[in-house]
Amino acid sequence: MPTLRFAAPKEDRVALITGGARGLGRACALRIAEEGRAVAILDMLDAEAASVVAEIEALGQSALYIHTDVAEEAAVHAAVQQTVDRFGRLDILVCCAGILGWEKPFLEQSAAQFEKVMRINVFGVYHAHQAAIPHMLRGGWGRCVTITSGARHGATNQVPYGVSKGAVYSFIGALGNAYPKQNVFVNGVEPGRALTDMVVPRFSPEFIANPGNPIGRYSDPEEVAEVVEFLCSERNTYTTGSVWSVKGATG
């Protein structure tokens, strides 16, 4: 493998994953743990999170679960501090926590539903980065990745969700240019539909088997996690402010 001149030495770094109890968050937590990282999981699904912690520990890595509502600023900041207190550092942030909200026409979407989706999908990302990045700046290295969605282009029956993912896309672009000289990179990953609990129950088995996209299937969460892990690694020496498409197709 060619030498990457600007790669930091690989270390026993610490990652924090929001929404890490299942789906893309679980896949990212396990893949990052495979690279020798300790992992803190922020979620509200206690039993599922405990299972992921056990899986990470079976890999020989340390893990911590903190029951956290990412919509609550104080709770997120407290969870980040608890992670640093436990492991002594924080190097990697992956924001997977999010909800789809209602799939209904715009005039049937309440303001309360819009606020709920925004508080989790946007404010949760905002809180996590504000809490985590100062620790990365102090450590001289950091990698942040947030999951966005093609719904950011406009989703007629998912307006709150689409707007939230558009906001996240803008957020990634803004912060991607904020700290690269301090070696803190902020990126995003935009999956097509991955086979998670957010996707599978919404479609028939026949559609899941042949969704009509160019590659002919939806992704496994582990395929998305491969890209997330790279963006969070020392091997990522020149990508910041980008949203990587993992859709099995163009765009």
QUISUL-V240012 format. One record per backbone hydrogen bond with DSSP energy under -0.5 kcal/mol. CO is the residue of the C=O (numbers start at 1). NH is the residue of the N-H. If there is no record, write none. Layout:
# QUISUL-V240012
CO:NH
CO:NH
This chain:
# QUISUL-V240012
3:5
4:7
11:13
13:38
14:91
14:92
15:40
16:18
16:94
17:20
17:42
18:96
19:22
22:25
22:26
23:27
24:28
25:29
26:30
27:31
28:32
29:33
30:34
31:35
32:35
32:37
33:36
38:15
39:64
40:17
40:42
41:43
41:66
42:19
42:20
43:68
44:46
45:49
46:50
47:51
48:52
49:53
50:54
51:55
52:56
53:57
54:58
55:59
56:59
56:61
57:60
62:39
64:41
66:43
68:70
69:72
71:73
72:76
73:77
74:78
75:79
76:80
77:81
78:82
79:83
80:84
81:85
82:86
83:87
84:88
91:143
92:16
93:145
94:18
94:96
95:147
102:104
105:108
106:109
108:110
110:114
111:115
112:116
113:117
114:118
115:119
116:120
117:121
118:122
118:123
119:124
122:126
123:127
124:128
125:129
126:130
127:131
128:132
129:133
130:134
132:135
132:136
133:137
134:138
135:139
136:140
136:141
142:185
143:93
144:187
145:95
146:148
146:189
148:191
149:152
150:153
151:154
154:156
155:158
157:104
158:162
159:163
160:164
161:165
162:166
163:167
164:168
165:169
166:170
167:171
168:172
169:173
170:174
171:175
172:176
173:177
174:177
175:178
175:179
179:182
179:184
180:183
183:142
183:185
185:144
186:241
187:146
188:244
189:148
189:191
190:246
191:150
193:219
194:196
196:199
196:200
199:202
200:203
204:208
205:209
206:210
208:211
213:216
219:195
220:223
220:224
221:225
222:226
223:227
224:227
224:228
225:229
226:230
227:231
228:232
230:233
233:236
235:237
238:240
242:188
242:244
244:190
246:192
248:215
